[in-house]
Amino acid sequence: MAQPVVLTLPFTGRWLVQNSPARRVPSHGVDVLGQRFAIDFVGVDERGRTSPVRDWRTVLAAEPPERFVGFGRPLLAPVDGVVVAAHDGETDHAARRSPLALIPYAVGQAGRLRQGAAAVAGNYVVIRDDVSGMFVALAHLRSGSQLVRVGDRVRSGAVVAQCGNSGNSTQPHVHLQVMDSTDLTVARGVPIEFKRYRAHHRGRRDQRDVAAGVPGEGVIVEPTVAATG
């Protein structure tokens, strides 16, 4: 297996880990589009909630993405490198926590995959890492929020866009993956590792600082001061 590409967390504040490669590989249950070691982060508040709002829509229908904590939060470059691909123009669609709203969405999953990368990733930015030469992708970005273009050089920690709900996304979150090519028809996923972050376990008061690792499923993470300095 290839050596993991070392990243900083692509945000500030607290985020809930989902679909982590620490739990299973392929992390998203499929080994296509370079997703083998991908990871998802959902923004949460200090109480660990993805949204402070719960009403009839939460149970029966779709919800506006603006009511979710992560929507519109700044996203940061996880490496020093050069922007090699960027796509915008996909809409931020309604979010779905309700099982009733998720059923028709799940039925359309195969169709979105056939439509190509934009229908799955939504708006995205891909950065070629200076150290490894691998390609780091941030996906499901907010429509119109990108601050970088192809050819721009970025430093780790620089704001590149905002968290959105575009593409194959049931609620606002950021999908991060590293791959060996920008051609998603042949790209292979590359292992990842994050440096300098704090891990909180939901429902428990304990926390620990991690020098380097991959956070597990259901853990809430935030960068330490050293990681954002």
N, C-alpha and C positions, 0 to 999 in steps of 0.2 A: 504493500500500500504506500502511496506517496506521502511525503511529509506534510503535516497540516500547514495551511497558510495561516499566519498569525494576524489577527484583526483586533481593532478596538470596537467596542459596541457602537453602533451607528446612531446613537441618540444620547440625550441626557434624561434624567428622571427615571421612573420605575416602569418596567415593562414585563409582562407575563410571557414566559417561554411556552411555545407550542410546537408540535411536530419536530422535536429535537433529535438529531442523530445520536445523542447520548442514550436515547431509548431504543431506537431501531434504525437500521440501514437497509434499504432506502428509507429515509426519514418520512417522506410523504406517501410511502406505499407504492411508488412507481419509480422506475429508473429511466425516465425519459427527460428530455429538455435540460440535461445537466443538473437535475435536482437531487442526486443521490445523497448528498450531505447537507441539503438545505435546512434552514431553520426559520421559524416564524416568531415574531414578537408583537404582542398586543399591548398597547398603552393602558396603564392602570393608574388610579389615584392612590393617595396615601392609605386608603382602606382596602386596596387591592381590587377595586371595582373597575370593570371596563367601561361602565356607564353608570352615573348616579341616578339615571332615570329608568323607572320601570312602570309601565302602564298597560293598557289593553293591547297596544301594538306589540309589546314584548311577547305576549302570549299568543296573539292571533294573527299578526300581520308583519309586514316589513317596517323598518324604522329609518328615519333620516340619519345619515352618517354623522351629522353634526352633533348628535347627542352622545357620541362616544368620545372617551377621554383622548384617545390617540389621534383622532382626526385633526389634521392641521399641525400636529407637532413637528418641529424641525427634525430632519434626518441628516446625518453627518457621514462624510466619507470615512470608511473603516480602514483605509490604507492611504499611503502616499502613492500617487500614480497619475495616469492620464485617462480622461474620459474617451472611450473608444466607441460607445454606442449610447444613444438616448432616444426615447420615444415618448411623445406626449399626445394629447388629444382624445384619449379614452375617457369616458365619463365616470364620475364617482356615483355608483348606483346605490340603491337602498341596502341597508344592512338587514341581516336576518338572524334573530335569536330564536324565533318561534319555530317549533317543529313543523307547523302547518305551512309556514313560508319556506322552509328548507326543502320540503318534498319536491315542489316543482323545480326548484333550483338544482337539486341533485339530478333530476331527470335530464336536465340540459347539459350536464357535465361533459358527456362525450361530444356533443355538438360544438362546445366551446373549444375543445382540444383540436377538433378538425379545422377550426377557423384560423389556427396558427398562434404564434407566440403572443401577439398583442392581446388576443382574446383571453389568454391565460394569465400573462404577466401584467396586463394593463399598461400603465405608464411605468417606464423603467429607466435606470441609468446603469451602465456597465463601466467599470474602471479597471484598467490594466495595472496590477500591483507592481511597483518598482522592484520589490525584493524577489518575489517568486516568478513574476512574469505571467501569473494566472489572472483570470478575469473575475472580478467581484461584481455581482449584480444585486441591485436593490429594486424590488418590484412592488406593484400596487400603489404607486405614488399618486398624490393628489393632482388632479387635472390642473394644468397651468402653474404648478408650483416650482418647476425645475429652475435652478439658478445656474446650471452649467450646460455647456454645449460640447459636442464632439471636438476633441483637440485641446480642451482646457486641461491644465495641470492643476491637481488638487492636493492638498495636504490632509492627512488624517485629522478629523475633527472639524473640517470645514463644512458648512451647511450646503447641501446639494439640492434638497427638495423638501417636501412635506409628506407626512404619512397620509395616505388616502384609502380609497375603497374601490379602486379600478381593477378591471380584469376579474379573475376567478377568485373572488374574495367575499366571504359572508359577513365580515365586519371589518372596520378599519384596522390594518396591521401592516407591518413591513415584513416582506419575505426576502431573506438574504441567502445567496448561494455563491459558491466559487466553482469555476469550471475551467477546462483547459482550452476552450475555443469559444468564439462568439457565434459560431454557427450551431444553433440549438439542435439541428438535425443530427449532428455527430458529437456534440459536446459531452464530455464525461465529467461528472461531479468530482470535486477535489475535497479532501478532509479539511476541516476548519478548527481553529482554536482561538478563543478570545483572551485577551490579557487585561488584568487589573479591573476586576469587577466585584461587586458585593451581591451575594445571593441571599434572598429572604425566602423562607418556606411559608406558604399560605397557611393561616390558622395557627401558626407557631410564632413565638417571639425570637427564636434564635436566628442569627445571621452569621455569615462568615465572609471574609475577604479572600478572593481567589486570585492568585498571581497569574495563572494560565489554566484554561480548561474549557470544557463545553458544558453549559448549564443544562440541567435535566428538565424533563417535562413538568410543567406546573410550578416551576420556580420563578420567583420575581427577581429580576436583576436590575442593577443600576451601576454605571461606571463609578469607580472611586475617584477621588480628587486627582490622583496621579494620572489616571487615564484621560482626563479632560484638560490637563495642564499643558 
